[in-house]
Amino acid sequence: MVSEIYKSYINNGERPPLYFYRDQNKKEIDLIIHSNNTVYPIEIKKSSAPRDSVKHFSVLKPIAEEPSEEDRFSGAAHLKTEIGTGAVICLSSTVLPIDKKNWYVPAWII
């Protein structure tokens, strides 16, 4: 899946803004697309309706918070980033909502 997404950027003549997240607590996000000051978290699963597949998306919340007074004056205020719609690429038959910001996306669409 990641290579197909990567190739779609390359074929459009763009540098792929793709990242991966893993922390010391073993929380990971398979793919993060960073575009226009927004990050889009993506998980990739082999089942048709994986449970708890977006639970690690919450690690991105600090990047969307308003900067503190200290950060505003230190030059870190520009680091605020929006969190866009998340996706779980899986074997579902159609695009289905998980919650108000995340969707199950069939692998065949990619």
Buried (B, 14 or more C-beta within 10 A) or exposed (E): BBEEBEEEBEEEEEEBEBEEBEEEEEEEBBBBBBEEEEBBBBBBBEEEEBEEBBEBBEBBEEEEEEBEEEBEEEEEBEEBBEBBEBBBBBBBEEEBEBEEEBBBBBBEEB
